[in-house]
Amino acid sequence: MPAMTIGRLAKVLGVNVETIRYYQRRGLIEEPQRPLTGYRKYSALTIARMNFIRRAQQLGFSLAEVEQLIKLEDGRNCREVRLIAESKFSALERQIAELERMRRALQQLIAACKANRSRKACPIITLLASTAAI
């Protein structure tokens, strides 16, 4: 893949130019040297690093976690990388459980609202306004 300007890189990756600059400030990617005759060109290595960051974020890794992964990317730290991934997986499992709890509560509220024949008070509003736990 040929070297690219920051604008072209941003377009190819579907990110904002400021995102690339932010990653540079955080030390996630290197800022290329500016040649005397033109614009900075981002190498294939930088493009690969940007793809690495994007894929990690798609899996839910924060930029701080991405920084940790980059420090461990030499391939000799598989155990540490696995521990980070297991921690992310556990957090995801907790989030899924919480979302499932919320889903069930909303289903019950919707069913109560549909079954409400009095039309005097909406069960959803009543429950949300109460101090009882949902």
ROTORRO-973987 format. One record per residue: x, y, z of N, C-alpha, C in turn; residue in one letter. Coordinates in steps of 0.02 Angstrom, whole numbers, plus 50000, padded with zeros to 5 digits. Example, Ala and Ser with C-alpha at 12.3 -4.5 7.8 and 13.67 -1.06 7.14 Angstrom:
BEGIN
506604971650390506154977550390506604983550390A;506424988850354506844994750357506455000250394S;
//
This chain:
BEGIN
500434994150000500005000050000500455006250000M;500315010849955500745016849951500635021450011P;501135025650024501075030650078500515035550060A;500205038350112499635042750102499695049050143M;499375054350119499315060550159498805059250214T;498785063750263498325062850319497595063050295I;497445067250247496765067650221496555061250186G;496995058550147496855052250111496795046450161R;497245046250210497215041050261496555041350298L;496345047350318495715048150354495135045650311A;495135047250247494595045150203494575037650194K;495165034650183495205027350173494965023650235V;495145026150295494965022850357494275024750383L;493975029950354493325032150376493335035650444G;493885039250457493945043050519494075050350503V;494035054450554494165061550547494925062750552N;495155067850517495865069650520496075070950593V;495625074050631495775075450701495865069050742E;495535063750723495635057350757496355055050748T;496605055650687497305053650674497785058050715I;497655064450716498085068950755498055067250830R;497455065650853497375063750924497775057450939Y;497755052450895498145046350904498895047950905Y;499095052750865499805054750866499985057850933Q;499555062350958499695065451023499735060351079R;499325055151075499325049951126499895044951118R;500245045351062500805040851050500595034151022G;499975033650998499745027350969500025026250899L;500125031650863500455031350797500975036850794I;501465035850751501985040850744501795046050691E;502005052150704501905057350654502495057150606E;502365056450541502925056050494503285062750488P;503905062350468504285068450456504005072150396Q;504025078850399503795082850343504395083950296R;504335081550235504885082750188504895090150168P;505465092650147505525099650127505085101350067L;504935096450028504575097649965503825096249968T;503545094450026502835092950024502525090950089G;502015086850083501605084650139501885078450171Y;501715077650235501895071450270501535065650236R;501875060050233501575053950205501575048550258K;501005045450267500925040150316501085033450283Y;501505029550316501745023250288501235017650296S;501385012150263500965006150269500955003750342A;501495004750379501505002750450501005006850491L;500965013250476500485017550512499765015550494T;499665013950431498995011750408498805005350444I;499285000750450499154994350485499004995750559A;499365000350590499255002050660498555005050669R;498355009350623497685012350627497145006950621M;497255002150577496784996550571496754992450636N;497334991350666497374987750730496954991450782F;497034998050786496675002050836495925001550823I;495715002250760495005001950743494704995150760R;495054989750744494794983050760494744981950835R;495234984350872495214983650945494624987550973A;494504993650947493944997650971493274994350953Q;493244991050895492624987550876492464981950925Q;492974979250957492884974051008492764976951077L;492744983551082492584986751145493184989051186G;493784988251160494374990451197494404998051196F;494555000951254494645008251260495335010051231S;495455016451220496115018451195496655016851246L;496505017351310497005015451361497175008051354A;496675003851343496804996751334497174995451268E;497014999251217497364998651153498105000351163V;498245005451203498935007251218499295001351251E;498954997951297499254992051330499394986651278Q;498904985451235498994980251184499564981751137L;499634988151118500184990151074500854988751107I;500894990151172501524988851208501684981451210K;501174977251202501274969951206501254966551138L;501264970351085501144967551018501734963750988E;502274963151024502854959650995502744952050991D;502194949651019502034942551014502314938251070G;502714941151113503014937251167502634937951232R;502074941451231501694942851292500974940351287N;500894934551258500224931951245499814931451309C;500124929451364499754928651427499464935351449R;499864940651446499634947351467499074949751421E;499144948551357498624950451309497984946651324V;498064940151338497474936051354497124938651416R;497504940651467497204943251529496804949651515L;497064953951472496704960051453496064958251417I;496104953451371495514951251334495004947951380A;495234943951428494774940751475494424945951519E;494784951051538494494956451577493954960051537S;494094961351474493614964551429493004960051420K;493124953551413492574948751404492124948651466F;492424948651525492044948651587491614954951593S;491904960651576491524966951578490944966651528A;491064963751471490544963051420489984958451444L;490164953051477489664948451505489224952051557E;489544956251599489154960051648488684965051614R;488924968251561488494972951525487904969351492Q;488034963551464487504959651432486984957651484I;487204955451543486734953551596486314959451617A;486624965251623486244971351642485744973251587E;485954972751525485494974251469484914969351468L;485044963051482484514958051484484024959551541E;484284961751599483854963651654483414969551634R;483704974451602483324980251579482804978251527M;482984973651483482524971251431481914967951463R;482034963651512481474960251545481024965251581R;481334970151615480944975151651480504979151603A;480784981051547480394984851497479834980551468L;479974974251455479454969751430478864969451479Q;479034968851543478514968551594478114975051597Q;478454980651592478114987051594477654987951533L;477894985951476477484986451415476884981951420I;476984975951445476414971251453475914974151503A;476154977051558475694980051607475304985851577A;475644989651534475304995251502474764992851453C;474924987551416474434984751369473834981851406K;473954978951464473424975851503473024980951544A;473254987051549472934992151589472274994251556N;471734992651588471074994251561470795000651592R;471045002851647470765008551682470925015151647S;471485015451615471715021451581471775027551626R;471725026451692471795031951739472525033751749K;472935028751756473645029851767474045024951726A;474535027451692474965023151652475435019351698C;475445012751695475885008751739476625010451730P;476825012151670477525013851658477715020251695I;477305025451687477425031751720477395030851796I;476905027051820476835025951891477445022651921T;477695017551887478285013951913478905018351909L;478985022051854479575026351848479575031951900L;478985034151919478935039551969478995036952040A;478935030452050478955027652117479685026952140S;479755025452204480425024352232480605016952233T;480145012752210480275005552209480795003852156A;481184998752170481684996452122481334993152063A;481614994152006481324991051945481654984351934I;
//
